[in-house]
Amino acid sequence: MKKAVLFDIDGTIMHSGGAGKEAFVKASLETYGSFGTLDVCSYQGRTDLQLLYENLEPAGIDRDMIDRGLLKFKALYIKLLQLQIKKNECVLMPGIREILCALREDSRNHIGLLTGNFRQSAFVKLDEFSLSHYFSFGAFSDDTHIRNQMPDIALRKLQEATGDSVPPERTFIIGDTIFDIECAKKSGSVSIAVSTGWTPEDTLKEHNPDYLFKDLKDTDRIKSIIASS
């Protein structure tokens, strides 16, 4: 019985010390001549493309203009992120390396990403802690700007790559925001919420995740949840 375990990145796996936001704002200004409200908005649970749409359109930059400039924006953003992430203090969340190692030991588990990052920026961040090799597939903002569409995309990619068809009920979405919980519920997946990000534990609890942890240090418990489902 194959399983899919999908991790969010920012606030769940690591904090980039604001490097992503700083690079994002600079890339937007250089590409589009404006960063709209990207300097003051919440990035929690948003996809990168969603952030551009929601914060540049009110500034008069329509969606067609955003889309036309997207290749330039992404190239510049990645370049700036690679530089900025070396300057900022990045933090790996407790238990991450241990749970990834434990999950990889079970051949039934496919470990992937479900993140609002663009694919390339996701791996720039993971490379800071040499974690990229754990993730063989995923859904990213390159695929869709709508987070709730991502589980289906990730599972389709997994099947195309491996031939393994994993149903939603054997898919686990691990994230630090209410949007990760909602995403799991909408797709019929199991939600594992963790309060290592910017959302208070009580707020996460109000949204009724299937499981809620302060962090991911309890490797045996989390591994047991996934193995028994």
N, C-alpha and C positions, 0 to 999 in steps of 0.2 A: 504494500500500500504506500505509494509515493506521496510525499507531502511537499508543499511549497511554503517556504518561510520568507516573507518579504519585509525588509527593513527600510524604514525611513532613515535619513542621514542626520540632518541638522537638529540637534536637541535630543536625538535618540542614540546615534553612534558617537557623535562628537559635537563640539562647539568650535567654530572657526574664529572666534574672537572678533567677529564683525567684518572679517575679510571679505566675505561674499557680498555683503551689503555695500561696502565701500567700493569694491570693484564694479558692482552692478550699477551704482549711481554714476560713476565716472564713465562707464561704457555707454550708458544711455545719453549722457550729456554730449559726448563726442559723436555718437551716431545720429541722434535725433535732434540735437540742439537744445534739449530740455531733459530734465529728469522728473518733471511733474511733481508728484508727491512721494517719489520713491525714497526720499531721504527721511520721511517721517512716518510712513505707513508701516503696518505690521506685515512681516514676512511669514508669520506662522501659518503653516498648512497651505500656503499658496504655491502654485507652480510658477516657475520663472516667466513663462509666457503670459500667464494670468496676471502677474505683477505688472508686466509691461502694458497690457490692455487696460487694466483697472486704473493705473496711475498716469498714463500718458494720454489716453483718450480725452479725459476732462481738460487736459492742457492744450487740446486742439490738434493732437497728432492722431489721426484716425487709424483704424485697424489695418487698412491697406498699406498705409505708410509704414506702420510698424512691421508688417510682414515683409515688405520690400527691403527693409533695412536689417532684417533679422540675421542674415548670414554675416554681415559686417559686425553687427552687435555681438553675436556669439564669439566670433574670432577675437574681437577686442576684449570682451569680458573674460575669456579664458586667459588671455595674455596678462591682463591686469590681476586676475585672481592668482595666477601662479606667482606673481611678484608679491602681492599683498599678503598672501597666506604665510609667506616666509617672515614677514615683519610682525604679524599679529601672534598672540599667544593662543594656540589651538589646544583643546583639551579633549582627551578621549574619555568617554563616559565609563563609569565603573562596570566591570563585568563583561564588556563587549568582546574583548579578545577571547575570553574564556568560553562564552556562549557560542561564538562562531566556531571555535575549535571543537567544542562538544557536538554541535549540530553536524559538522562536516564528518565526524567519525561514523555517523549513521548513514549508510548509503541510500536510505529511503528519503532523505531530505535533499531537496533542491533549495539552495540559498540564493535569494535574489534581492533586488532593490525595488522599492516603490517610493519614488521621491519626486518632489517638485523641481529638483535640479535638472538642468540639461545634462545629457549623458556625460559629456566631456568634463563639465564642471564637477559632477558627482565624483568622478574618478580622480580629479585633481585633489579634492578634499580627502578622499580615502587614501590616496598615496602618501599623505602626510604621516600616516600611521602604518603604512605598508599593509593595507587591508584589502586592496582591490582584488587580489586573487581569490578571495572567498566568494565572490559574486559572479555567477556565470550568466545571469540574465537579469532583466528588470524592465520596468516601465518608467519613462522619464518625460520631462516637459517637451522634448522633441517629438514625442508620440501624440500628446494631447495636452491642452491647457486645463482640462477638466479632471481633477484628481479622481473622482468617482468612476471614471472610465478606465483607470489604470489597472485594476486587478484583472479584468478581462484581457487587456492587452498583454500584461505580463504572463498570464497563463497560456495565451495563444503563442507567444514567443517561445515559451518553454516547450510546448508541444512541437513546434516547428523545429526546434534545435535538438530535441532529445527523443521525440516520439512518445513521451510520457504525457498522458492526459490526466491532469490533477483537477478534481472538482473543487468548487469554492469551499465546501465544508471541510476539506483537508488543506486549506490554505490559511496561513496565519499572517496577519498584518501587525507589525510591531512599530508603534509610533508614539510620539509625545504630545500630540494635539487632539482636540476634539474632531478635527477633520479626518484624522487617521481612523478614529473610532467609527465615524459616520461612513467612511469609505468601506470599511470592513462590513458594516451592517448592510449597506446597500448591495454589496456583492455576495452576501451570504457567507462571508469568511469569518474566521475567529479573530477577534480583536484582543491584542495584548498591549495595553497602554502602560506607559512608563513616565513618571513625573520628573525626568531629568532635563526637560526643556523649560519653557517659559510659562507653561500652563499649570496652575496650582493643582495639587492632587485632588482636592475637593471638587474642583470644576470637572476634572476628568471623570471622577466617580459619578457625578450627576448625569453623565452621558452614557452610563451603564455599559462599560466595556466588559467583555467576557472575563478578562483578567486585568488586574491593576497592580503594578509594582512601583516601589519608590525608585528602583534602579534594576539593572539586569544582573546583579551579583549572585542571585540564587540560581546558579547554573542547573543544579539537579532538579529543582522544582519546574523550571521553564522547560527543560529537556523532557521531563516526565509529562507535562501538559501536551507537548507536541507529539510525543511518542504514543500517548494513549488515545489520541483523538482520531 
